[in-house]
Amino acid sequence: MVKKILVWGGLAFLIFFVAFRPDSAANVVKSMGGTVMDIAQGVGDFVSSLVA
């Protein structure tokens, strides 16, 4: 029950954040995307180092 409330609350917050602060929401997503790309680059470098 608590998990369901937290999921719905998080979804409501996400919708509110995107609706009323679209620029901030876009910056958050852009930052998270950059972080994911940095992690992927690091893993790729690691695997390349193992193979070489």
C-alpha positions in Angstrom: 0.0 0.0 0.0 2.8 2.4 0.9 4.6 1.6 -2.3 1.5 2.4 -4.4 1.1 5.8 -2.6 4.8 6.6 -3.2 4.6 5.7 -6.8 1.5 7.8 -7.4 2.9 10.7 -5.4 6.1 10.6 -7.4 4.2 10.5 -10.7 2.0 13.5 -9.6 5.2 15.4 -8.6 6.7 14.6 -12.0 3.7 15.9 -13.9 3.5 19.0 -11.7 7.3 19.6 -12.2 7.0 19.3 -16.0 3.9 21.4 -16.2 4.9 24.3 -14.1 8.8 24.2 -14.5 9.4 22.9 -18.0 12.9 24.5 -18.3 14.0 23.1 -15.0 12.6 19.7 -15.9 14.5 19.7 -19.2 17.7 20.7 -17.5 17.3 17.8 -15.0 16.7 15.3 -17.9 19.7 16.7 -19.8 21.9 16.4 -16.8 20.8 12.8 -16.2 21.4 11.9 -19.8 24.9 13.4 -19.7 25.6 11.3 -16.6 24.4 8.1 -18.3 26.6 8.9 -21.3 29.6 9.5 -19.1 29.1 6.1 -17.3 28.7 4.4 -20.7 31.9 6.0 -21.9 33.7 4.8 -18.8 32.5 1.2 -19.2 33.5 1.3 -22.9 37.0 2.5 -22.0 37.3 -0.2 -19.3 36.2 -3.0 -21.7 38.6 -1.6 -24.4 41.4 -1.7 -21.9 40.7 -5.3 -21.1 40.7 -6.4 -24.7 43.8 -4.5 -25.7 
